[in-house]
Amino acid sequence: MNRFAILSLAMLLAACSSEPTGVRLTHDLPATASIAPVARNEPVFYNGKVYHVAMAPEAGGYSLNVLGMSVGQQKDAVALATSTLHHFTCKDSQKASFSSQPSYVSGQWQFHGNCG
């Protein structure tokens, strides 16, 4: 009885399709445009505190600003920026890297990085 109900339901659903074959597979769906990277501000929990990381796409990679760390926390800022860039922008097989040394300007660490 159960198999009959499932078979009947499948036939009913196929009959309601507007496709000529009655079935539309996912690979037949139109391709969507790729998603362009967007600027984002993320609160990131690191070493027991929440810091704010602002990321924006730019030519050749991303611009990152880490707010809430002092001038003496360069190692922590690099570690936080690296993991944040990898998590939000890089594919699993890619590594986040920075094209220049970080700079501390106006109370925030600034980075320029990319995935590679």
N, C-alpha and C positions, 0 to 999 in steps of 0.2 A: 504494500500500500504506500509506503514511504517513497519508494522509487517512482511509482506512478505519479505521485504528487509533484516530485521534483522535476520529472520529465515534462509534465503538463505545464508547470510554471516556466520552465525554460522555453518551451514552444510558444507560450503566450507572450513572453517578453521579446522573443525574436520576431513575432508577428507584429508587434507594436513599433518596430524600428522603421524609420523613414528611408533607410538604405535599401537599395534594390536587392542586395544579397541577404538582408535581414541582420547582418552582423557587421560591426565596424571595429576593426582592431586598432590598438593604440598606435601602431606604426603607420597607419593610414592618416593619422591626424596631421594637420599642417604644422610645420616647424615654427616655433616661436623665436622671436628675436632674442639675441643674447642679452643678458642683464648687464647694463653698464655699471661700473663701480660708482658709488655715491659717497659723499662726505658723511661722516657719522661721529657722534660723541658717545662714548661708552664709559660707564662707571666700571672699574675693574678692581676686584678684591685681590690684594697682594700683601703678603706678610702681615696680615691682621688689620689692614686698613683699606679704605676705599679711595682709589685715585681716579682721576678723570683723564681719559685719553681721547684726543680729538684727531681724527684721521681724515685726510682729503686726498683724492687722486690728483696727481700732477704728472707732467711729462716724465716718463721713465720710471714711474713708481708712485710712492705715497709720501705725503708730508705728515708727520706725527708730532703731536705736542702732548707731553705728560705734565699734568698739573698736580700740585700738592706735594712734590718732593723738593728737598732743599738742595743747595749747590753741592753739598757733600755726599749726596746719594747718587752719584753718577753710575756706579755699578748696578744699583737697584733699578735706576731709570732705564738703563740699557736692557737689563733682563726683562723688565715689564714691557718695554716697547717691542722687543723681539718676539715675546710670546703673544702679545696682542696682535701684532702684524701677521704672524703666522696663523693665529686662530681665525681672524676675521677676513683675511684676503688670500692666503696661500693655499694651494692644494696640498694634500697630505704628503706627496712626494717632494714638495718644494721646501726650501729653507728660506727664512727671512734674513735679509742682509741689509746693511746700511752703506750708502755710497759716500758718506762723510762722517767725520767725528761729531758726536752730539754737542750741542751748545746750550748753555743756560742763559736765557734771555727773559727779562721781566717776570721772574718767578716761575718759569716753566722750562722743561727740557725739550729741545727741538731736534727732530731727526728727519732724515730723508732716506727712505728705504725702498726695497722691492723684493719680489719673490724670484727665486732662481734655483 
